[in-house]
Amino acid sequence: MTGLRLELERYLSMRQGLGYRYLDQARRLRDFVSFMEARKATTITMKLALAWATLPPCTHVSSAKRLHDVRRFARHVAGINPKTEIPPSGIFPQWKRPKPYIYSDGEIDALLAAALALPPMEALRRWTYHHLFGLIAVTGMRLSEAIGLQRSDVDLKEGVLTVRRTKFGKSRLLPLHPATCAALRSYAERRDRHLGSRCGPHFFVAERGGRLLKAYVHRVFWRLSREIRLRRPGDRTGPRVHDFRHRFAIQTLVGWYRQGTDVEKKLPALSTYLGHTCMRSTYWYLSACPELLQEAARRLDQRWGVKP
């Protein structure tokens, strides 16, 4: 193991010890160290960092994000190797949070119906995706949280999900509506009949009982969204699985506004439910949807006696 790779493992251990999952960053930084080793380089320089960051990406990861990872790692290494060059910020345009797509009820119904039509008809696959996407839509869970659920995390008698050590190492309990419990119970019974002793520890499983892979779930979602014309063939952008989570948050906020609820007092509860590490992440939704802005404006008009 080279000195740089050893320092990387120490760095990753430190970050993960602080509660960060740091999985994607770890993969990218290991790729960066392999890039350095292939060039027999032992010191991080601006030239090498930029050369790696601007390599043709095999995923959607931007050069700005790659260089951001290297910058943080370089700061760590600079305390050991003073010759280390720390790339400055601002070289590439900063990543902007994508505008959420807010699904209509009809679009969600169409997507879930398309999932039930997935071939082959006798397989478990169509039921798995129907219930997986349905659960994310009604709970606002992250995809990684939903596919990471263990069977023991799903208490359908009490109607509670246990989401364990997800983003930022946080765990939380999510109450379920009785209709959601009934749907999940139906899936669990079908899953167990289909797989028998082959069923693994995860609640949502692949056809042979193993864990669902995030990349494959995305591919299935893209196929379904094209079938119901949420995306056009060949589109690289469009509605995402993560937008189910945005819809849940925004629908909750809109509902509170319409009920006359004190949204400021309720936001901490929504933040906790969504597993946000800080309130700033939840406040973002207040400016992310025109409908929310209209509700806020209506409340201000009522407060100051402005007639519509």
C-alpha positions as CSV (number, residue, x, y, z in Angstrom):
1,M,0.0,0.0,0.0
2,T,1.4,3.4,-1.0
3,G,1.8,6.2,1.4
4,L,-1.0,8.2,-0.3
5,R,-3.4,5.3,-0.3
6,L,-2.6,4.7,3.4
7,E,-3.4,8.4,4.2
8,L,-6.6,8.0,2.2
9,E,-7.8,5.1,4.3
10,R,-7.0,7.1,7.4
11,Y,-8.9,10.1,6.1
12,L,-12.0,8.0,5.1
13,S,-11.9,6.3,8.5
14,M,-11.9,9.7,10.2
15,R,-14.8,11.0,8.1
16,Q,-16.9,7.9,8.6
17,G,-16.1,7.9,12.3
18,L,-17.7,11.4,12.4
19,G,-21.0,9.9,11.2
20,Y,-20.7,10.6,7.4
21,R,-21.4,7.6,5.2
22,Y,-18.9,8.9,2.6
23,L,-19.4,6.0,0.2
24,D,-19.5,7.8,-3.2
25,Q,-16.7,10.1,-2.1
26,A,-14.6,7.1,-1.0
27,R,-15.1,5.4,-4.4
28,R,-14.1,8.6,-6.2
29,L,-11.0,9.3,-4.0
30,R,-9.8,5.7,-4.4
31,D,-10.0,6.2,-8.1
32,F,-8.0,9.4,-7.8
33,V,-5.3,7.7,-5.8
34,S,-5.2,4.9,-8.5
35,F,-4.8,7.7,-11.0
36,M,-1.9,9.1,-9.0
37,E,-0.2,5.7,-8.6
38,A,-0.5,5.0,-12.3
39,R,1.7,8.1,-12.8
40,K,4.0,7.2,-10.0
41,A,3.1,10.5,-8.2
42,T,3.3,10.7,-4.5
43,T,2.3,14.4,-4.0
44,I,-1.0,16.0,-4.9
45,T,-0.6,18.9,-7.3
46,M,-3.0,21.2,-9.0
47,K,-2.0,19.8,-12.4
48,L,-2.8,16.2,-11.4
49,A,-6.0,17.1,-9.5
50,L,-7.3,19.0,-12.5
51,A,-6.3,16.2,-14.9
52,W,-8.2,13.7,-12.9
53,A,-11.2,15.9,-12.3
54,T,-11.6,16.6,-16.0
55,L,-11.4,13.0,-17.2
56,P,-14.4,11.8,-19.2
57,P,-16.9,10.8,-16.5
58,C,-18.5,7.4,-16.6
59,T,-21.4,8.7,-14.5
60,H,-23.2,12.1,-14.0
61,V,-20.6,13.2,-11.4
62,S,-19.3,16.7,-12.4
63,S,-15.7,17.9,-12.5
64,A,-16.6,20.4,-9.7
65,K,-17.7,17.6,-7.4
66,R,-14.6,15.5,-8.2
67,L,-12.3,18.5,-7.5
68,H,-14.3,19.2,-4.3
69,D,-13.5,15.7,-3.0
70,V,-9.8,16.1,-3.8
71,R,-9.7,19.5,-2.2
72,R,-10.9,18.1,1.2
73,F,-8.5,15.2,1.0
74,A,-5.6,17.5,0.0
75,R,-6.3,19.6,3.1
76,H,-5.9,16.5,5.2
77,V,-2.7,15.4,3.5
78,A,-1.1,18.9,3.6
79,G,-0.6,18.5,7.3
80,I,1.7,15.5,6.6
81,N,3.2,16.5,3.3
82,P,3.8,20.3,3.1
83,K,4.4,20.1,-0.7
84,T,0.7,19.2,-1.2
85,E,-1.1,21.7,-3.4
86,I,-4.7,22.3,-2.4
87,P,-6.9,23.1,-5.4
88,P,-8.8,26.4,-4.9
89,S,-12.6,26.6,-5.1
90,G,-14.3,28.3,-8.0
91,I,-12.4,26.7,-10.9
92,F,-15.6,25.0,-12.1
93,P,-19.2,26.2,-12.0
94,Q,-20.7,25.2,-8.7
95,W,-23.2,22.3,-8.6
96,K,-26.8,23.6,-8.3
97,R,-29.5,21.7,-6.6
98,P,-31.9,20.4,-9.3
99,K,-35.4,21.8,-9.2
100,P,-37.7,19.1,-7.9
101,Y,-40.4,17.6,-10.1
102,I,-43.7,17.5,-8.3
103,Y,-45.7,14.5,-9.4
104,S,-49.4,14.7,-9.7
105,D,-51.6,11.9,-8.1
106,G,-52.4,10.7,-11.6
107,E,-48.7,10.4,-12.6
108,I,-48.0,8.4,-9.5
109,D,-51.0,6.1,-10.1
110,A,-49.8,5.6,-13.7
111,L,-46.2,4.8,-12.6
112,L,-47.4,2.2,-10.0
113,A,-49.7,0.7,-12.6
114,A,-46.8,0.5,-15.1
115,A,-44.7,-1.3,-12.4
116,L,-47.4,-3.9,-12.0
117,A,-47.3,-4.5,-15.8
118,L,-43.6,-5.4,-15.8
119,P,-42.8,-8.8,-17.3
120,P,-42.8,-11.6,-16.6
121,M,-46.2,-11.7,-15.1
122,E,-45.5,-14.7,-12.8
123,A,-42.4,-13.1,-11.3
124,L,-42.1,-11.2,-8.0
125,R,-40.4,-8.3,-9.8
126,R,-43.5,-6.3,-10.7
127,W,-44.8,-6.5,-7.2
128,T,-41.5,-5.4,-5.7
129,Y,-41.3,-2.2,-7.8
130,H,-44.9,-1.4,-7.3
131,H,-44.6,-1.5,-3.5
132,L,-41.1,0.0,-3.4
133,F,-42.1,3.1,-5.3
134,G,-45.4,3.3,-3.5
135,L,-43.7,3.3,-0.1
136,I,-41.3,6.0,-1.1
137,A,-44.1,8.2,-2.4
138,V,-46.2,8.0,0.8
139,T,-43.3,8.2,3.3
140,G,-40.7,10.5,1.6
141,M,-38.0,8.0,2.3
142,R,-34.7,8.1,0.4
143,L,-34.3,5.3,-2.1
144,S,-31.2,4.0,-0.2
145,E,-33.3,3.8,3.0
146,A,-36.1,1.9,1.4
147,I,-34.0,-0.7,-0.3
148,G,-31.9,-1.0,2.9
149,L,-34.9,-2.0,5.0
150,Q,-34.4,-5.3,6.8
151,R,-37.4,-7.5,7.4
152,S,-37.0,-6.9,11.1
153,D,-37.2,-3.1,10.5
154,V,-40.8,-3.4,9.2
155,D,-43.2,-3.7,12.1
156,L,-46.6,-4.0,10.4
157,K,-48.4,-4.9,13.7
158,E,-47.4,-1.6,15.3
159,G,-47.3,0.2,11.9
160,V,-43.7,1.5,12.3
161,L,-40.6,1.4,10.1
162,T,-37.1,1.6,11.7
163,V,-34.7,3.4,9.4
164,R,-31.2,2.6,10.7
165,R,-28.1,4.7,10.4
166,T,-28.7,6.3,7.0
167,K,-27.4,9.7,5.9
168,F,-25.1,11.3,8.5
169,G,-25.5,8.2,10.7
170,K,-29.0,9.1,11.8
171,S,-31.7,6.5,12.7
172,R,-35.4,7.3,13.0
173,L,-38.9,5.7,13.4
174,L,-41.5,6.3,10.7
175,P,-45.2,5.7,11.5
176,L,-47.2,4.1,8.7
177,H,-50.8,4.6,7.6
178,P,-53.0,1.4,8.0
179,A,-53.5,1.3,4.2
180,T,-49.7,1.3,3.8
181,C,-49.4,-1.5,6.3
182,A,-52.0,-3.5,4.5
183,A,-50.1,-3.0,1.2
184,L,-46.7,-4.0,2.7
185,R,-48.3,-7.0,4.4
186,S,-49.6,-8.2,1.1
187,Y,-46.2,-7.8,-0.5
188,A,-44.4,-9.6,2.3
189,E,-46.8,-12.6,2.1
190,R,-46.4,-12.8,-1.7
191,R,-42.6,-12.4,-1.4
192,D,-42.4,-15.3,1.1
193,R,-44.6,-17.6,-0.9
194,H,-42.5,-16.9,-4.0
195,L,-39.1,-17.3,-2.5
196,G,-39.6,-19.6,0.5
197,S,-36.2,-20.3,2.2
198,R,-34.3,-18.3,-0.5
199,C,-35.6,-15.0,0.9
200,G,-32.8,-12.9,2.3
201,P,-32.8,-10.5,5.3
202,H,-34.0,-7.5,3.2
203,F,-37.7,-6.5,3.0
204,F,-37.6,-5.6,-0.7
205,V,-35.7,-8.2,-2.6
206,A,-34.5,-9.0,-6.1
207,E,-36.0,-11.9,-8.0
208,R,-33.7,-14.5,-6.4
209,G,-34.0,-13.1,-2.9
210,G,-30.9,-10.8,-2.8
211,R,-30.8,-7.1,-2.1
212,L,-32.0,-4.6,-4.7
213,L,-29.2,-2.6,-6.4
214,K,-29.7,1.1,-6.6
215,A,-28.4,1.4,-10.1
216,Y,-30.9,-1.3,-11.3
217,V,-33.8,0.4,-9.5
218,H,-33.0,3.6,-11.4
219,R,-32.9,1.8,-14.7
220,V,-36.4,0.3,-14.0
221,F,-37.7,3.7,-13.0
222,W,-36.4,5.3,-16.2
223,R,-38.1,2.6,-18.2
224,L,-41.4,3.1,-16.5
225,S,-41.2,6.9,-16.7
226,R,-40.7,6.6,-20.4
227,E,-43.6,4.2,-20.8
228,I,-46.0,6.7,-19.1
229,R,-44.4,9.6,-21.0
230,L,-42.8,11.4,-18.1
231,R,-39.6,11.2,-20.1
232,R,-39.0,11.0,-23.8
233,P,-36.8,8.2,-25.2
234,G,-33.1,9.1,-24.9
235,D,-33.7,11.9,-22.3
236,R,-30.8,12.1,-19.8
237,T,-32.8,14.3,-17.4
238,G,-36.3,14.4,-16.1
239,P,-38.3,13.2,-13.0
240,R,-36.3,11.2,-10.6
241,V,-37.0,8.6,-7.9
242,H,-35.8,11.2,-5.4
243,D,-38.6,13.6,-6.5
244,F,-41.1,11.3,-4.7
245,R,-39.4,12.6,-1.5
246,H,-39.7,16.2,-2.7
247,R,-43.4,15.7,-3.4
248,F,-44.0,14.3,0.0
249,A,-42.3,17.3,1.7
250,I,-44.1,19.9,-0.4
251,Q,-47.5,18.2,-0.1
252,T,-47.1,18.1,3.7
253,L,-46.2,21.8,3.8
254,V,-49.0,22.9,1.4
255,G,-51.4,20.9,3.6
256,W,-50.3,22.6,6.7
257,Y,-50.7,26.1,5.1
258,R,-54.2,25.3,3.9
259,Q,-55.1,24.0,7.4
260,G,-53.9,27.2,9.0
261,T,-51.2,25.4,10.9
262,D,-48.2,27.2,12.3
263,V,-45.7,25.9,9.8
264,E,-42.7,27.4,11.7
265,K,-43.5,25.2,14.7
266,K,-44.2,22.1,12.6
267,L,-41.0,22.3,10.5
268,P,-38.8,20.6,13.1
269,A,-41.1,17.6,13.1
270,L,-40.9,17.3,9.3
271,S,-37.2,17.8,9.4
272,T,-36.9,14.9,11.8
273,Y,-39.3,12.7,9.8
274,L,-37.3,13.3,6.6
275,G,-34.0,12.6,8.4
276,H,-32.5,16.0,7.6
277,T,-29.3,16.9,9.5
278,C,-30.3,20.5,9.8
279,M,-33.4,22.7,9.4
280,R,-31.8,24.5,6.4
281,S,-32.4,21.4,4.3
282,T,-36.1,21.5,5.1
283,Y,-36.5,25.3,4.7
284,W,-35.3,24.8,1.1
285,Y,-38.7,23.3,0.2
286,L,-40.4,26.6,1.1
287,S,-38.8,28.3,-1.9
288,A,-38.8,25.3,-4.2
289,C,-42.5,25.2,-5.2
290,P,-44.7,28.0,-6.7
291,E,-47.8,26.5,-4.9
292,L,-46.0,27.0,-1.6
293,L,-45.1,30.5,-2.4
294,Q,-48.8,31.2,-3.3
295,E,-49.9,29.8,0.0
296,A,-47.4,31.9,1.9
297,A,-48.5,35.0,0.0
298,R,-52.2,34.3,0.7
299,R,-51.4,34.0,4.4
300,L,-49.6,37.3,4.3
301,D,-52.5,39.0,2.6
302,Q,-54.8,37.7,5.3
303,R,-52.5,38.9,8.0
304,W,-52.5,42.5,6.5
305,G,-56.1,42.5,5.4
306,V,-55.5,42.6,1.7
307,K,-58.6,41.6,-0.3
308,P,-58.0,39.2,-3.3
